[in-house]
Amino acid sequence: MARIRRFDHVGITVADLDAVSAFFVALGLEVEGRMFLEGEFLDTVIGIADARTEMVMLRAPDGGAGVELASFIRPDHQPGSPAAMSTELGLRSVAFEVDDLQAVVERLAQDGYGLVGGVGEYEDAWRMASVRGPEGIIVSLAERID
């Protein structure tokens, strides 16, 4: 039986590719590549004829799974809910382990990105918080408590 070999990336469609990319770079991801994509391959994979998108692939410094951001030029993007909560169907959040949760939360607050709720601790093992980033993207942040 064929099996998944590894988790490669999560894709997020955004309106402002530069602003959302800058947000994730400020969190510590690195730009792996940026490109335009159109043609038969894209049309076939997404099921939309005559599509054109600009994409940015970001990865953590350790490699691992990436975040693929796509902004559609054709057809126009469809608006999502910028205030979606965790109970709304669809992609709930993108999560990252950080080394200093409080410092990351404070830095993001300076950039205008606030907490969805508060900072919580789970079984004396993790300190966690969710931040609403650009375009309503929820980013979960976790710090291991040692």
Backbone torsions as a table, in degrees:
resi	resn	phi	psi	omega
1	MET	NA	134.4	177.6
2	ALA	-69.9	141.2	-178.5
3	ARG	-132.1	161.2	173.7
4	ILE	-67.3	135.3	179.1
5	ARG	-88.6	-39.0	179.9
6	ARG	-167.0	160.8	174.0
7	PHE	-86.3	123.0	-174.5
8	ASP	-98.0	-54.4	-177.3
9	HIS	-162.9	166.7	171.3
10	VAL	-117.1	139.8	-179.3
11	GLY	-107.1	136.3	179.1
12	ILE	-129.1	126.6	175.5
13	THR	-87.8	129.3	-175.8
14	VAL	-131.6	161.4	176.2
15	ALA	-88.9	-44.6	-176.3
16	ASP	-109.0	91.1	-175.5
17	LEU	-60.5	-40.4	-178.8
18	ASP	-65.7	-45.5	-178.2
19	ALA	-66.1	-43.2	-178.4
20	VAL	-70.9	-38.8	175.8
21	SER	-60.1	-45.5	-179.9
22	ALA	-60.8	-38.5	177.8
23	PHE	-59.8	-49.2	-178.2
24	PHE	-70.3	-32.9	175.7
25	VAL	-66.0	-39.3	177.8
26	ALA	-64.3	-27.8	175.8
27	LEU	-74.1	-18.7	178.0
28	GLY	121.3	-0.5	175.3
29	LEU	-75.3	157.8	179.8
30	GLU	-117.0	142.8	178.2
31	VAL	-73.3	120.5	178.2
32	GLU	-89.7	-31.5	179.5
33	GLY	-176.7	159.1	177.5
34	ARG	-140.6	134.4	-176.6
35	MET	-158.9	162.2	169.5
36	PHE	-97.4	146.3	179.0
37	LEU	-138.3	131.7	175.7
38	GLU	-159.5	169.4	177.2
39	GLY	110.9	-171.3	-173.7
40	GLU	-57.5	-41.6	-179.2
41	PHE	-58.9	-53.4	-178.3
42	LEU	-62.0	-47.4	-179.5
43	ASP	-56.1	-41.5	-178.5
44	THR	-68.8	-46.9	-174.4
45	VAL	-67.9	-41.8	-177.0
46	ILE	-95.3	-10.0	177.6
47	GLY	73.2	27.0	179.0
48	ILE	-128.8	119.0	-178.7
49	ALA	-69.7	144.7	174.3
50	ASP	58.7	36.4	179.7
51	ALA	-83.1	152.5	174.0
52	ARG	-144.8	131.9	-179.0
53	THR	-138.7	153.9	169.1
54	GLU	-109.7	134.9	-174.6
55	MET	-128.3	148.1	172.5
56	VAL	-127.7	129.0	174.9
57	MET	-105.2	127.7	179.8
58	LEU	-120.2	145.2	176.7
59	ARG	-140.8	154.7	174.7
60	ALA	-69.8	156.9	-179.6
61	PRO	-56.4	-26.7	-179.1
62	ASP	-82.8	3.5	-177.4
63	GLY	94.3	-104.5	174.6
64	GLY	52.5	-165.3	-179.8
65	ALA	-69.1	152.4	-177.2
66	GLY	-113.3	172.5	173.5
67	VAL	-117.7	119.1	178.3
68	GLU	-103.0	119.0	176.9
69	LEU	-103.2	133.7	179.9
70	ALA	-130.4	134.4	174.9
71	SER	-121.6	119.7	-175.9
72	PHE	-83.4	132.0	175.1
73	ILE	-91.9	-41.4	173.6
74	ARG	-135.9	135.3	-22.5
75	PRO	-69.4	170.3	178.1
76	ASP	-57.4	147.8	177.2
77	HIS	-68.2	156.5	177.2
78	GLN	-100.9	131.8	-176.7
79	PRO	-66.3	142.2	173.0
80	GLY	-106.6	-173.7	178.8
81	SER	-92.0	110.6	-179.0
82	PRO	-71.6	-8.4	179.7
83	ALA	-113.9	20.6	-177.5
84	ALA	-57.3	138.6	177.2
85	MET	-101.8	173.4	-175.2
86	SER	-61.3	-19.3	-179.1
87	THR	-85.0	-10.4	-179.6
88	GLU	-74.7	136.4	-179.6
89	LEU	-62.1	147.0	178.8
90	GLY	117.3	-167.8	179.7
91	LEU	-61.1	120.3	-175.6
92	ARG	-83.8	-46.4	-178.8
93	SER	-165.0	167.0	170.6
94	VAL	-113.7	130.6	-173.3
95	ALA	-116.8	143.1	178.9
96	PHE	-136.7	144.1	169.4
97	GLU	-88.2	133.6	179.6
98	VAL	-121.9	164.7	-179.2
99	ASP	-95.6	-16.7	178.8
100	ASP	-147.4	89.0	-174.9
101	LEU	-57.1	-47.6	-176.5
102	GLN	-60.1	-42.2	179.8
103	ALA	-64.7	-40.5	179.6
104	VAL	-66.2	-45.0	179.8
105	VAL	-61.1	-43.6	179.5
106	GLU	-64.3	-42.4	179.2
107	ARG	-63.3	-43.7	179.0
108	LEU	-64.6	-36.1	177.4
109	ALA	-62.5	-38.3	177.5
110	GLN	-62.3	-28.8	178.5
111	ASP	-88.5	2.5	176.9
112	GLY	93.6	12.0	-179.4
113	TYR	-106.2	116.2	-174.5
114	GLY	-103.3	168.5	177.7
115	LEU	-68.4	144.5	173.8
116	VAL	-74.0	-42.3	178.4
117	GLY	-131.2	-111.8	178.7
118	GLY	-136.8	-173.4	175.7
119	VAL	-93.4	126.3	-179.6
120	GLY	-123.2	161.6	176.5
121	GLU	-118.5	139.8	-179.7
122	TYR	-116.7	113.1	173.5
123	GLU	47.1	41.1	179.4
124	ASP	52.7	23.1	-179.0
125	ALA	-117.7	-33.8	-176.2
126	TRP	-135.7	141.2	167.6
127	ARG	-108.8	128.1	-172.9
128	MET	-136.1	154.2	175.3
129	ALA	-156.6	156.4	174.7
130	SER	-119.0	135.0	179.9
131	VAL	-118.3	139.3	174.9
132	ARG	-92.3	113.3	-177.9
133	GLY	-90.1	-162.6	-179.4
134	PRO	-61.7	146.6	178.0
135	GLU	59.6	22.9	175.2
136	GLY	82.3	4.4	-178.4
137	ILE	-65.3	126.8	176.9
138	ILE	-89.1	125.3	178.3
139	VAL	-114.2	117.2	176.5
140	SER	-89.6	133.6	-177.9
141	LEU	-121.8	135.1	-178.7
142	ALA	-134.6	137.2	176.4
143	GLU	-120.2	125.9	177.4
144	ARG	-70.8	132.2	177.6
145	ILE	-95.4	115.2	-178.8
146	ASP	-109.5	NA	NA
